[in-house]
Amino acid sequence: MTGLVLAYNEDNQDNKKERIHMKQLHKSTSNRVLAGVLGGFAERYGIDPTVLRVIYAAVTIITATVPLVLLYLAAALIMPD
């Protein structure tokens, strides 16, 4: 599912607004390990999901686990499928 965003194009001499299509943040159905949250972020921002998972795991371990685990669980509950 995509959303529309209006953006101002300064290069256009007529100063018209143009439409830019952006992907909406959602849980992934194809890149799913637990709830699909990191796969959804990877799809939205064009990042390899494995790299994002490794970064997430490293930061989780460095920050004593609890904050990012709670953030992941909150995102799993809030993000649409």
N, C-alpha and C positions, 0 to 999 in steps of 0.2 A: 504494500500500500504506500502511495506517495502523497506527500502534502505539497501545497503550492506556497511559495514565498515570493513576495514582490520585492524587487531590488532596484536600486537606482543605478543606471548606467551613465557614468559621467562622460564617456567617450561619445555618446550619442548627442549630436548637435541639437536635436529637437527636445532633449531632456525628457524623453518618454520613459515610463517604467516598463520593465520587461519581466516576464515570468521565468522563474528558475525552479526546476523540479528537484526536490530533495527527498531522500528516503526518510521515512519515519522510524523512530526507534521502537523496536519490538523484539520479543524473544525469538530466537532462531528455531526453526523446525528442522533444519538440515545440519547445522553445526551445534548440536546439543550434546553436552556431557552430563550436566545435572539438570538445570532448569532452562538452559539456552540463553542465559543472560549475557555471558561473555561472547557467545556466538552472535548474538544480536548486535552488541556493540561493534564487533569485528565487521559484520555486514554493513552497518550504518556508516562507519568511518573508513572502510576499505583496508582494513588491517588483517593480516593472517591470524586466524583464531588461535592457532597454537602459540604464536609469539605472545599474543595477549594473555593467554592462560599462564605461560611461563612467567611473564612480568607480574601478573596478579599473584601467583604463588610465591614469588620471591618477596614482593612487598608485604604480603600477608605474614610471611615468616619473620621478616625484619621488624614489622610493627607489632609483634606479639599476638598475631592471629585475630583477636577479637574484633577490632574495628571493621576490617574489611569483610569478615564473615558476616557480621550484622548488616553491613551495607549490601552485600550480595543477596542476603535473604530478603531485605526490604525491596531491592530491585526485582527480585523474582515474584514478589507479591504485587508490585505496582505495575510493572511492564505488561502490556497486552501481548497475547499470543500471536 
